Amino acid sequence: MSTVSPEQARVLAEGDPTQLATTLPMLSVPEIRGAFGRLPAARRAVVFRLLDKKTALDVFEGLDTATAGELIAHLRAESVSRLVADLDPDDRARLLDELPASLVVTLLSGLDAHERAMTETVLGFPRESAGRRMTPEVAAVPESATVGEALQTLRHAGADVETIYMVPVLGPGRRLVGVVSLRELVTAERDERVIDLSSRPVSVNVHEDQEVAAGLIRDHGMVGLPVVDDEERLVGVITVDDAMRILAEEAEEDAARASGTQVVRRPYLATPIRHLVRSRVVWLLVLIAAATLTVNVLDYFESTLEQVVALALFVPLLIGTGGNAGAQTVTTVVRSLSAGEISVRDAPRVALRELGTGLSLGVVLAVVGFVPAWLLVDAQIATVLCLSLIAVCALATTVGAVIPLLASKAGVDPAVVSAPFITTVVDATGLITYFLIARAVLGL
């Protein structure tokens, strides 16, 4: 992210209107947007009012919805109405989702009939669906059009649509029959038929998950993805910039869940402490409850620990290693699921691969750790530790592979099955394995 210099940051935070008027033209949109995350809400409004109209709109479109909502609360009503009216329908819908219902009604009533209808269309689809992230403003051409007619259509529609680089080709009833790029239109003869230049369309259903839509754009290298209804009629388009934003949001969400927190979609310094607490406390309470499994295991094997106190020395090492191995596997499997590299039907192959990986890792750790453990205690305890490392690593990697796949099959976001949760499960099962091996090897 672009950053401003210390002097520019000081002016943004404390400067008077004259200093701001001098400094702001020197900053790019990303720099201004990044600086907003370090400013109090009221100060953001002061800076925002001094931006020219185009820069203000560019800055506003890139803000997270929480920050944008706070900014609106500090702007005058007429400024807000103009700002919202200038947004694309999909960006407008994302913003309205975060605003109080009374303000949403006011802002919608201030739009002209066409803009209001498009915004209400987008708002009518489920959150995180392709329909919710599409723009209904599309420059499409009929299959009967010539290249010259198509270019004329794009010339008239260009200022009102989000992209003209990917042009849907429509048959009767607005059914999507093809797509053609602007480059192909510009380089073709004007009397050629558009349908002869078009290629088979890659599209997404309006109710499909937004991450699937963004993945299609990424995988096919597209600048836009047509969105269709159940009858294959064109209803909108998702552009590559929206796809990048979706993928970034999903990655942020997966990372937050993998670390046992809820995602906070606003800059860190602009996030109230109560929101930080709220994003973390639920998972901590869940993990505390889950950790009672480990306590119960230790309580059950208390007599074993009393007979061989040296076993307690290696408990932190063992559960730490198992937890880390499981967390590594979960991260790999969740990423592969998100990227479409594996699916639920690959569960047996993935489980076997991770079982083999876990056994190999366990053997390497056992070979490295045997001599130090022998020198610290004795050969029998070292043997217990090494066998336990092999078993726990194999268990952790297998469980870490299977649970996200089962979650995906059950329709649960695999990222919810986060590394802290896997760590807690592996802690308990790893300790049971450790003490059972100790009883067998030591004859307890």
Solvent accessible surface area in square Angstrom, and as a share of the most:
residue,aa,sasa,rsa
1,M,196,0.87
2,S,49,0.31
3,T,112,0.65
4,V,29,0.17
5,S,48,0.31
6,P,120,0.75
7,E,97,0.43
8,Q,35,0.16
9,A,38,0.29
10,R,96,0.35
11,V,8,0.05
12,L,2,0.01
13,A,46,0.36
14,E,125,0.56
15,G,3,0.03
16,D,71,0.37
17,P,87,0.55
18,T,102,0.60
19,Q,70,0.31
20,L,0,0.00
21,A,58,0.45
22,T,91,0.53
23,T,12,0.07
24,L,9,0.04
25,P,108,0.68
26,M,130,0.58
27,L,15,0.07
28,S,51,0.33
29,V,36,0.21
30,P,61,0.38
31,E,38,0.17
32,I,1,0.01
33,R,72,0.26
34,G,18,0.17
35,A,9,0.07
36,F,2,0.01
37,G,5,0.05
38,R,170,0.62
39,L,9,0.05
40,P,90,0.57
41,A,26,0.20
42,A,58,0.45
43,R,44,0.16
44,R,5,0.02
45,A,1,0.01
46,V,53,0.30
47,V,0,0.00
48,F,15,0.06
49,R,109,0.40
50,L,74,0.37
51,L,20,0.10
52,D,89,0.46
53,K,147,0.62
54,K,145,0.62
55,T,29,0.17
56,A,10,0.08
57,L,36,0.18
58,D,42,0.22
59,V,0,0.00
60,F,6,0.03
61,E,45,0.20
62,G,28,0.27
63,L,13,0.07
64,D,36,0.19
65,T,23,0.13
66,A,22,0.17
67,T,2,0.01
68,A,4,0.03
69,G,15,0.14
70,E,49,0.22
71,L,0,0.00
72,I,7,0.03
73,A,81,0.63
74,H,75,0.34
75,L,20,0.10
76,R,139,0.51
77,A,79,0.62
78,E,88,0.40
79,S,26,0.17
80,V,6,0.03
81,S,47,0.30
82,R,142,0.52
83,L,16,0.08
84,V,1,0.00
85,A,42,0.33
86,D,58,0.30
87,L,6,0.03
88,D,36,0.18
89,P,0,0.00
90,D,2,0.01
91,D,15,0.08
92,R,0,0.00
93,A,0,0.00
94,R,37,0.14
95,L,6,0.03
96,L,6,0.03
97,D,38,0.20
98,E,88,0.39
99,L,19,0.09
100,P,84,0.53
101,A,79,0.62
102,S,85,0.55
103,L,53,0.27
104,V,24,0.14
105,V,100,0.58
106,T,83,0.48
107,L,9,0.04
108,L,24,0.12
109,S,78,0.50
110,G,59,0.57
111,L,11,0.05
112,D,87,0.45
113,A,70,0.54
114,H,120,0.54
115,E,33,0.15
116,R,74,0.27
117,A,54,0.42
118,M,18,0.08
119,T,0,0.00
120,E,87,0.39
121,T,63,0.36
122,V,0,0.00
123,L,44,0.22
124,G,65,0.62
125,F,37,0.15
126,P,73,0.46
127,R,146,0.53
128,E,86,0.38
129,S,4,0.03
130,A,0,0.00
131,G,0,0.00
132,R,23,0.08
133,R,17,0.06
134,M,0,0.00
135,T,0,0.00
136,P,29,0.18
137,E,25,0.11
138,V,32,0.18
139,A,5,0.04
140,A,21,0.16
141,V,1,0.01
142,P,73,0.46
143,E,55,0.25
144,S,82,0.53
145,A,6,0.05
146,T,40,0.23
147,V,0,0.00
148,G,10,0.10
149,E,99,0.45
150,A,0,0.00
151,L,28,0.14
152,Q,77,0.34
153,T,54,0.31
154,L,6,0.03
155,R,152,0.55
156,H,133,0.59
157,A,24,0.19
158,G,27,0.26
159,A,102,0.79
160,D,97,0.50
161,V,24,0.14
162,E,47,0.21
163,T,17,0.10
164,I,43,0.22
165,Y,134,0.51
166,M,17,0.08
167,V,0,0.00
168,P,0,0.00
169,V,0,0.00
170,L,15,0.08
171,G,11,0.11
172,P,108,0.68
173,G,59,0.56
174,R,124,0.45
175,R,113,0.41
176,L,13,0.06
177,V,49,0.28
178,G,0,0.00
179,V,20,0.11
180,V,3,0.02
181,S,40,0.26
182,L,35,0.17
183,R,196,0.71
184,E,73,0.33
185,L,0,0.00
186,V,94,0.54
187,T,107,0.62
188,A,21,0.16
189,E,120,0.54
190,R,141,0.52
191,D,115,0.60
192,E,64,0.29
193,R,118,0.43
194,V,0,0.00
195,I,46,0.23
196,D,99,0.51
197,L,43,0.21
198,S,25,0.16
199,S,65,0.42
200,R,219,0.80
201,P,34,0.21
202,V,46,0.27
203,S,35,0.22
204,V,8,0.04
205,N,49,0.25
206,V,4,0.02
207,H,106,0.47
208,E,69,0.31
209,D,58,0.30
210,Q,7,0.03
211,E,47,0.21
212,V,71,0.41
213,A,0,0.00
214,A,0,0.00
215,G,9,0.09
216,L,46,0.23
217,I,3,0.01
218,R,111,0.40
219,D,97,0.50
220,H,103,0.46
221,G,68,0.65
222,M,31,0.14
223,V,70,0.40
224,G,0,0.00
225,L,0,0.00
226,P,0,0.00
227,V,0,0.00
228,V,4,0.02
229,D,22,0.12
230,D,104,0.54
231,E,97,0.43
232,E,76,0.34
233,R,107,0.39
234,L,5,0.02
235,V,44,0.25
236,G,0,0.00
237,V,2,0.01
238,I,0,0.00
239,T,5,0.03
240,V,59,0.34
241,D,79,0.41
242,D,6,0.03
243,A,2,0.02
244,M,130,0.58
245,R,65,0.24
246,I,0,0.00
247,L,44,0.22
248,A,62,0.48
249,E,30,0.13
250,E,17,0.08
251,A,61,0.47
252,E,77,0.35
253,E,18,0.08
254,D,29,0.15
255,A,64,0.50
256,A,14,0.11
257,R,62,0.23
258,A,33,0.26
259,S,73,0.47
260,G,5,0.05
261,T,31,0.18
262,Q,83,0.37
263,V,42,0.24
264,V,40,0.23
265,R,78,0.29
266,R,46,0.17
267,P,46,0.29
268,Y,147,0.56
269,L,104,0.52
270,A,18,0.14
271,T,10,0.06
272,P,38,0.24
273,I,136,0.69
274,R,154,0.56
275,H,38,0.17
276,L,29,0.15
277,V,83,0.48
278,R,135,0.49
279,S,7,0.05
280,R,113,0.41
281,V,57,0.33
282,V,73,0.42
283,W,37,0.13
284,L,101,0.50
285,L,112,0.56
286,V,68,0.39
287,L,31,0.16
288,I,113,0.57
289,A,65,0.50
290,A,19,0.14
291,A,42,0.33
292,T,68,0.39
293,L,90,0.45
294,T,21,0.12
295,V,95,0.54
296,N,91,0.47
297,V,14,0.08
298,L,58,0.29
299,D,99,0.51
300,Y,155,0.59
301,F,8,0.03
302,E,88,0.39
303,S,57,0.37
304,T,1,0.01
305,L,35,0.17
306,E,117,0.53
307,Q,114,0.51
308,V,31,0.18
309,V,110,0.63
310,A,26,0.20
311,L,0,0.00
312,A,46,0.35
313,L,107,0.53
314,F,14,0.06
315,V,17,0.09
316,P,87,0.54
317,L,87,0.43
318,L,0,0.00
319,I,40,0.20
320,G,32,0.30
321,T,31,0.18
322,G,0,0.00
323,G,2,0.02
324,N,98,0.50
325,A,7,0.06
326,G,0,0.00
327,A,23,0.18
328,Q,119,0.53
329,T,7,0.04
330,V,3,0.02
331,T,82,0.48
332,T,71,0.41
333,V,3,0.02
334,V,17,0.10
335,R,131,0.48
336,S,10,0.07
337,L,28,0.14
338,S,52,0.33
339,A,34,0.27
340,G,61,0.59
341,E,105,0.47
342,I,37,0.19
343,S,34,0.22
344,V,45,0.26
345,R,207,0.75
346,D,31,0.16
347,A,23,0.18
348,P,88,0.55
349,R,167,0.61
350,V,14,0.08
351,A,19,0.15
352,L,123,0.61
353,R,175,0.64
354,E,28,0.12
355,L,67,0.33
356,G,36,0.34
357,T,61,0.35
358,G,0,0.00
359,L,77,0.38
360,S,66,0.43
361,L,71,0.35
362,G,0,0.00
363,V,73,0.42
364,V,89,0.51
365,L,70,0.35
366,A,8,0.06
367,V,108,0.62
368,V,105,0.60
369,G,19,0.18
370,F,62,0.26
371,V,83,0.47
372,P,77,0.48
373,A,3,0.03
374,W,129,0.45
375,L,146,0.73
376,L,118,0.59
377,V,43,0.25
378,D,68,0.35
379,A,40,0.31
380,Q,102,0.45
381,I,6,0.03
382,A,0,0.00
383,T,48,0.28
384,V,0,0.00
385,L,5,0.03
386,C,12,0.07
387,L,82,0.41
388,S,0,0.00
389,L,7,0.03
390,I,43,0.22
391,A,34,0.26
392,V,1,0.01
393,C,1,0.01
394,A,8,0.06
395,L,57,0.28
396,A,0,0.00
397,T,2,0.01
398,T,35,0.20
399,V,32,0.19
400,G,0,0.00
401,A,0,0.00
402,V,40,0.23
403,I,43,0.22
404,P,0,0.00
405,L,1,0.01
406,L,102,0.51
407,A,11,0.08
408,S,37,0.24
409,K,146,0.62
410,A,79,0.61
411,G,71,0.68
412,V,70,0.40
413,D,51,0.26
414,P,25,0.15
415,A,3,0.03
416,V,53,0.30
417,V,17,0.09
418,S,1,0.01
419,A,16,0.12
420,P,29,0.18
421,F,75,0.31
422,I,0,0.00
423,T,42,0.24
424,T,13,0.08
425,V,37,0.22
426,V,1,0.01
427,D,23,0.12
428,A,7,0.05
429,T,48,0.28
430,G,2,0.02
431,L,0,0.00
432,I,71,0.36
433,T,31,0.18
434,Y,0,0.00
435,F,0,0.00
436,L,93,0.46
437,I,33,0.17
438,A,0,0.00
439,R,77,0.28
440,A,83,0.64
441,V,49,0.28
442,L,35,0.17
443,G,65,0.63
444,L,73,0.36
